[in-house]
Amino acid sequence: MVCVLTLARNICAEVGMLFRGIWTLRRRCCTGPLLLLGIAVGLFYHTVTVDRDRTELKSSQRDQRNKSAVFDHKLLLKNPERLTSLLEASQTDSFVHHSKCRCAGKAIILTGQRAPTDTEVQLYQRVLQQQGYQVDQARYAETSASLRQGRRDGRDWSVLICLKGSEKSCLRKINFAHPQHRQRVNIIPAFAGVFLDMGGVCRFLTDSQLSGVTLPIRPSACAFSTSPQEGTPNAAEDEWRRPITLSYSDIQSMNATINVYVLVTSATPLTAFVHRTALVKPHLDKTSYATELQVFFRERLGPVLSHKAIEHMNHVISDILKAALLTTKDSSSSSRCQLCFQLMTFSLHYNSSLHPVVVKLQTDLHFDGMKDPHFDGQIAKEYMLEDVLKLLFPACSSEAVEPSLPFRTKEENQKYSDCEGPNALCLPPDEMHLLQQFNQHLKRPGPFQLLYPTCPLPDDPQHDLIQTESLSAQDYGWRPALMALLQELSLYYTRKHQIESLDDPKSPEASDPLSRKGRCVDPHLRQLYTDPPMVLMPVFNAWEKEYRAEVPFDVITIRIRPEPVSPHCHIHLDEHLGPRMANYPVGLGNSRINILVMDESEAEPVVMTIYTLHIYRESRPSLPMFDEYVMCSFMQVILSAGDSYSPQEE
């Protein structure tokens, strides 16, 4: 400030001397126009001089800030506690700013081919509303009033969920309207084409940049109709299956195909998590079963080898993702929607080795291999979707005076992200927000475990090759600093969780709620599943106890499975000892089914809640009276030996 005042005083003094000289010159020999021209030239000269000095001053200050920023980044990498405290402080400022308004915003669900009564659509609606969002539904982006009117009503969308059949309209929306700060879509544009089947080969594998890289994936893994077990091992599989000493029993137990469910929370830079639940199909079995990954490997390999197996699994999946993103580095879609996320299913085949091979890759959650995919598979999928939504969209206050826009925290982010002030990280606002989100995910991962970024295996040169190429392709400007901060956060929380697990060890049986016999504290239904699906009136709500539905005449049985909110609550149909799930016969007219939610923790079971379902089956359809029909009759004649029959006209 002192420098600025001094500079201004000097300029004023020089301008005054110039005017006095010009006035003296005018009195001697100058005319009016020549005098004005001289004044203009003098002012222009001083303006150029001041701008040059100011530019040099700003340049020196910027260089000094950049040097201090690099220094601050190095200090933060050595002191991760300081980094987490800065991120928490920025999150706190944002929360205080939104304490009196709706902090979540608007979520739009594009149902596509699904009906609004579909259980998955209802799941998104229910969970997002619980997290504080205002939820709107439409079939496609072009038919959504909220997406068409934009911000004319003073609101803007924060989350866009695209279900099956609406993906193309979502991609068009992303391409034509660049998602703004804090806007999330459940499709990563960079993944839209790289995992397509190109003549039996995954599209990203045909890229010339991967010609010298051997990846543990079958070329036909992206084929839609290929079964995970089809095909024979190729050279890539033999190269990746390096020998590890296993006993005969371990080799037999590790001969299986595992579906691993991955959540990619960002593509540039890559951040991803893996869900603890997996779908296992042992060798020669026709169906799969759901289990925890750590439990599966620990039971078959023991604690030491199971840890190595999980590490190898994580690095195989991350290498596939990085190789796919490497082929999209020149695509303009790779930089769009930095906070977009994607759910993926990796089918890994183990055959007497800890190094798996990817035999199928799908950009969605799939539980088709279960014994009862309609009920068990759909229920497992919806539980996982709920975990995803709660990880990505933490609950916030819904006491709304006015809805908040996704751009309200720009000033708060700039306070901590620019190069000013003692708490500066010198990162762009969008990268600052990504760092905040990643910190929150690591702080409360729930049933997820970090997949990437992690430290590479020391004896894995193949992983180092992919790592180097991926970083050189994606990281630019401040990106290396961001990647370093992400890796430091991941290492910090990994060590922290390991220490916490050692201080409070829990066996898998103790952590599984199904193995503990507790009280039924929340006696409500989470969802009511039927086959064929029925349209319930009113729409299912855990607090609504009575429903009605209509079925056509040709439906004679309804398969019903109620799912409770708490695993400690037991379900019985019609009576205390009734089944949990049943094929219920439906007669003509009205039928009634009682669903009992019971607490069986004590010696005498107690009915906590009763739900009632009224089903009306339509009567036999009557034939039209004035239409032409042909009626046929058949006559059967039983003849004894020696008798003859001559047909007669009827």
Disulfide bonds with the S-S distance in Angstrom:
Cys103-Cys396 2.33
Cys162-Cys170 1.68
Cys202-Cys222 2.13
Cys337-Cys340 1.48
Cys419-Cys426 1.76
Cys520-Cys569 1.86
